[in-house]
């Protein structure tokens, strides 16, 4: 980045201008993706390693395609759950991959902070593709980009995020990014999944879903992870659906132009009604499409000029 | 006869000579001829420190630490006596293991080892270990440290039985069902970082239960590594109510907070976790008002590779036995928050009282466990020079005063710099 930022780990230390730069370049990348030949030479000679310590298909595919469309070489590393139990430290794994002369790491890991560790151990540009509950910054950027395309601005937008806030890196990154960009964020969910400590300027925390959605421009449903049932966080799936499902009747409280987002993968008719996900309000497919342009833009901003 | 000349007593600038013979303090400024002389070069002399809570990892985890490295590290930290924790592999729950550890340590000639043994077989918290046989073999106290005693009745019976033997039970007081998979203090920082939190209530709830058991049984109970203001307040109230409870606090809980985790460095992952600034301040208050009986390090060495794992996978623990005194001296004595006499008491007399051991002293006739402390020269913490196998430290690079220059155990040099 022009301001010296080398990594995208979360939005700590990022400026509004730097983020605006990424979102503006995403427009250019979006245009590239609409051409018959969807490829530019911007990252020729650069090797990007997708180091995925946690299963992911969509995010990895999106990043790899984004890198390839900018002519980067891509080294794919996917650690199964078994390799973690073999005892190799994260540092050893990263140093091994680093020995292949990698220029940048795109990291997904089940532990919060792992992307920071990779940045430290590798000394290379590192993009956090989701670490534990901590951050998923490119998801937040593509969400912000989707809002920008819809409303032309982020400042003043009322964005409500509903679901398992406690375990959600998407919620944390969106709250960080959107509040920085001047949007009003409301985090909503059952009290067991809602850390009140996340409240701050521009970020409100509430268990009252009706209040949370009232007047919202954007309503985002989060995926409910089935394993949360075992932790005693929720009495049952059906009770969750009854009280916290994002559906058409709930959306009546939002603004007329309100759109619905979901970071995927969806549990249809659990956290979001299937009909709403398929409705004209839904921008869920647009999110996926924009995601690639946003990731190309991130790679461009972090890596061009590194050769 | 050994003469240690040019040393200062605490609170005095006068250079004096301490005489030692046959493992005991012979007296001060004697006219008798010494066969050996050590120049203390103006250092302050004190009874050697006592450690009630160190993980020396032997048997079974010698890649992290062993008796030789751990006891050498203790001596370098100014300690003359170390109580080692029994959560080794195998667990120290057999008399033979206790006896072997003591024999090995005696040959090494560093700090004196007083092993703690497990309260329950395998530290499983189910059935009591053979406590009398363990005591006979040399066990100094009983604890399932590293594990929490979930079954209150087993703890009750263990305390009753141990008190009949004249020994103490100490506990790692955390409610595991509340702690869950927490890797750091639950609060603003853990929620911002998205790391699983361990609430202060997990400690307070367990301390409350254990204080009640001490009141019920009348048996002495020692609570390890208190980390929260609430738990400390419960101990304070318990003591007022007559509960025979003592407690220890660790230097890392006094000098670091959960803010340290913001860099996602597993070096700061410790159990119980680093808490808030308010907790650290309350613990300091507890030292000053006497609620806290002693300082203990919970020295917990690990390999570098283990600590370079991610925050969820990396083990809990900070190695600190070599820096404990300089850290406490620099952060709290030099800044006027606590007196040198008080800190030394918490490292020596307070520990001995918890264990019902002879009061450490530099008076004639006392065991010659002695440390010389250089209170005037600062030196940066350099983990590479640690005697411990764990070569990392949260305080690396920090300039500290109060480094030990000489440690004697029963009149013999265990460490000299």
Contacts between the chains, C-beta under 8 A, distances in Angstrom:
chain1	res1	chain2	res2	distance
A	84	B	313	7.2
A	89	B	305	4.5
A	89	B	306	7.4
A	89	B	308	4.5
A	89	B	309	5.3
A	90	B	308	6.4
A	90	B	309	5.8
A	90	B	310	5.5
A	91	B	305	7.4
A	91	B	308	4.2
A	92	B	305	7.1
A	92	B	308	7.9
A	109	B	310	6.3
A	110	B	310	7.8
A	110	B	312	6.9
A	111	B	310	3.5
A	111	B	311	5.2
A	111	B	312	4.2
A	111	B	313	6.8
A	112	B	193	5.7
A	112	B	194	4.1
A	112	B	195	4.8
A	112	B	264	7.2
A	112	B	311	6.2
A	112	B	312	7.8
A	113	B	193	6.6
A	113	B	195	7.0
A	113	B	264	2.8
A	113	B	310	6.8
A	113	B	311	5.0
A	114	B	264	7.6
A	114	B	310	4.6
A	114	B	311	7.6
A	116	B	263	7.0
A	116	B	264	4.2
A	117	B	264	5.9
A	117	B	265	8.0
A	117	B	308	7.6
A	117	B	310	6.5
A	121	B	308	7.5
A	131	B	194	7.8
A	132	B	194	5.5
A	132	B	195	7.2
A	132	B	311	7.8
A	132	B	312	7.2
A	133	B	194	3.1
A	133	B	195	7.2
A	133	B	196	8.0
A	134	B	193	5.9
A	134	B	194	3.7
A	134	B	195	7.5
A	135	B	194	7.2
A	166	B	191	7.8
A	169	B	194	6.2
A	172	B	192	7.6
A	172	B	194	5.8
A	195	B	191	3.9
A	197	B	187	6.4
A	197	B	188	4.4
A	197	B	191	4.2
A	197	B	192	7.4
A	198	B	191	5.5
A	198	B	192	7.1
A	231	B	180	7.9
